[in-house]
Amino acid sequence: MNTKAFNILGAGSLVIGAAVQCLYNVDAGEAAIIFDKFAGVKTNVYGEGTHFRIPLIQEPIIFDIKSRPRSVPVITGSKDLQTVNLTLRILFHPDPTTITKYLHTCQYYYYYY
């Protein structure tokens, strides 16, 4: 009787483990694309949420698309020959629809694990 219960418990845990491997999460401020080992990089961009993948064949590549600041200091002169220090703050983020182009051009420098 105990052997049958252990077999059912083992089979159940195997099914649950396989189901967990089929799902992946994309958090807020992130986007994902799928790398298929047979077809290459897919063109679909997946937003935040839980998505399905085929284990051992497909692998999600997750990009961070949140806005990031960049400060650029500039020293310039005025009309009366005084130096003026300026700091320009730029907020930028990648376009989620063109993430596949980032992967092809920048390769592994941009995406977030």
Buried (B, 14 or more C-beta within 10 A) or exposed (E): EEEEEEEEEEEEEEEEEEEEEEEBEBEEEBBBBBBEEEEEBBEEBBEBEEBEBEEEEBBBBBBBBEEEEEEEEEEEEEEEEEEEEEEEEEEEEBEBEEBBEBBEEEEEEEBBE
